[in-house]
Amino acid sequence: MMSLVYDRPAGRWFEALPIGNGRLGGMVHGGVGTEILRLSESTAWSGAPSDTDVSPTASRELPVIRRLLFDGEHGQAQRLAAEHLTGRPTSFGTNVPLPRLRLDFDSDSSTAYRRELDLDTAVATVAFDQNQTHFVRETLASHPHGVIAMRLTADRPGSISFTARLDDTVLPGTFTSTPDGLAFSGQAVEKLHSDGTQGVAVEIRVRFEIEGGTLHSDAGTVTITGADSAVAYVAAGTDWDGFSSLVPVTADFDTIRAAHIADHQRLMRRVSIDLGDPVDLPTDARRERLARGERDDDLIALYFQYGRYLTIAGSRADSPLPLALQGVWNDGFASSMGWANDFHLDINTQQNYWAAESTNLAECHEPLIRFVQRLAETGRSTARQMYDADGWVAHTVTNAWGYSAPGSGIGWGMNVTGGAWIALQLWEHYEYQPDERYLREQAYPVLRDAALFLLSYLVPEPATGRLVAGPAESPENWYLAPDGTPCSVAMGATADRALAEAILRICGQAAAILGVDPDLRERVAAARERLTPFRIGRNGQLQEWLDDYEESDPAHRHTAHLIAVFPERQITPRGTPSLAKAAEITIERRQSADGWEQTEWVEANFAAFYARLLDGDKALLHVTRLIGDASEANLLTYSAGGIAGAEQNIYSFDGNSGGTGAIAEMLLQSDGEEIELLPALPPTWRDGSVSGLRARGGFTVDLTWRDGHLHEARIHTDRPARTRLRYRDTTTEIAVTKAEPYLHRAALLPNG
């Protein structure tokens, strides 16, 4: 059964069940006496676009800061960078939570209570008995019809009675009644991340339909009495794109439900996974057992599918914006503290889409692709104003309008390759489904201009003549300069080197595929040859900076230099074993340091690292910690209170999607030339299967294993293709066509 199941109502946000249609999100609490549906919408943003975000003195001071860093004057360079390089956002903004829909009933007593989120149908159901009557409540977020719909039924006529209102909002606005429902008109404004006056206009409409009984609407309240059934239709929209989602819906609930399920299952059913037998307990109890060390492989399979479910619910092909820090769900905490519920480009937004391509949800990637295209447009002016450089740049954070300047604070804001990192998503989309038209029209212009920026930005390191990036920060870490001064800004951070290699390599590959820009191909090839090599430090670790500095915070959560392991493959156990060992030492040192900042995206990240390092046991350890220690009762992941300035646990989407992506990497890996089967299968997963995973090159893969060994593999493709298949130390060249999938059985495989 692919469901989250509970035996009591949600008492708080982290117990409620998420639904979404790619734009509009809801958290269903499932109360008996009071039902609460907390609303959010991806374009409900405070703030506004701005063209004054770049420091006016940045380009003047840039060469000075570079020279100071090369000369070893780290402290002075740090002070100048803080003064002259950080961004100057005037109204950056944040996604804000919307009002909630509240239904109040006459009684809160019940028996036989059950609350469920069916991942296969994307319907949240509440069922219970009360006064010898069986009540059922179904709630869904329809992508085809653009609304949240909630139907209330009972097996005794005339039993549905409640009052409804919209309430509990941080937004200024007006609650009113309509003849058949409720409305809210307001504005997404706040003073922490913007100027308190700028933000989109927000509209919410709730329409009720009843069978039997009466409906009375007055003074912002709807009262329904003695109905046989009732349905609430909730629509919300903003003027970010012209209230496009507020088109009236005339279809009935059954029609909406059927269309919703068919639309959802078209994506959800592409992948199945079996890791073990189900456990007949509520989901929160299962998570608690896992946290205590008890095995529940089926819960891990459920968690894998939950990440896919959330990706579908939060990001559809026509979504106006990609998944933000909190997806399309907003608990109100990130937006009311220093973070902002925005788009973080130093891993979180990338991690939000780790489940997209490998788990067969390529359409869900499209909002991010469009977003990066827009970001590249705004990033051109920042590249020119700040760095006097060609191409485009973006840094640590961005917003709904494509903010591309550095962040406002030193120590985290100067991630100069944030744009390069997010641009890799466009290439990944192409790798999984090669399409030359997409590459030519959408991906290559962005990748080419990201490469042009790096060609302008990289400078020779005086001692060796090697090209390095900077001044920049290795997100979001600090080092100790030789005199003991804590500093963040440096020349030649390893993360920048890895991303420069990635963008330059990919630009050259793409240009060759398209047969364009021969001069540019020569330039990027020459620049790649001059990049600094990876270095191993005195503790055996992969160096994070050009020099072997001591870390200011050895327990820091960020390990951006390990981009070279994942998502890149510049460091691999087979290709660069000494560097792979150094990467593993980096991970072990980080998590063994006193006060290690364990949080949701880190656990998912470490699981992916270990999958790429071919260590299934350690990858599984971090997946288990992600579920048991960094996920809540509703299995949503959170950033722990006390880390990165958070006073309490704050929901973050990235752990769910990142965990799903990491599990996929444990079972299947590909690089465009080779597909590796079960590369990091944990020994405890003795028997299992997965179908529908995607591999680079346009392949779909089904796997079955028995007693810890590959039993059968089926490789499908929509067009004739060749690749190399690897299982352990054995490789096989294969050819696949749409009419003839490739079948690999254990009897045909050595070590099988």
Secondary structure, 3 states (H helix, E strand, C coil): CCEEEECCCCCCHHHCEEEECCCEEEEECCCCCEEEEEEEECCCEECCCCCCCCCCCHHHHHHHHHHHHHCCCHHHHHHHHHHHCCCCCCCCCCECCCCEEEEECCCCCCEEEEEEEECCCCEEEEEEEECCEEEEEEEEEECCCCEEEEEEEECCCCCEEEEEEEECCCCCEEEEEECCEEEEEEECCCCCCCCCCCECEEEEEEEEEEECCEEEEECCEEEEEEECEEEEEEEEEECCCCCCCCCCCCCCHHHHHHHHHHHHHHHHCCCEEECCCCCCCCHHHHHHHHHCCCCCHHHHHHHHHHHHHHHHHHCCCCCCCCCECCECCCCCCHHHCCCCCCEECCCHHHHCCCCCCCCCCHHHHHHHHHHHHHHHHHHHHHHHHHHCCCCCCCCCEECCCCCCCCCCCCCCCCCCCHHHHHHHHHHHHHHHCCCHHHHHHHHHHHHHHHHHHHHHHCEECCCCCCEECCCEECCCCCEECCCCCEECEECCCHHHHHHHHHHHHHHHHHHHHHCCCHHHHHHHHHHHHCECCCCECCCCCECCCCCCCEECCCCCCCCHHHHHCCCCCCCCCCCCHHHHHHHHHHHHHHHHCCCCCCCHHHHHHHHHHHHHCCCHHHHHHHHHHHHHHCECCCCCEEECCCCCCCCCCEECCHHHHHHHHHHHHHHEEECCCEEEECCCCCCCCCCEEEEEEEECCCEEEEEEEECCEEEEEEEEECCCEEEEEEECCEEEEEEECCCCCEEEEHHHCCCC
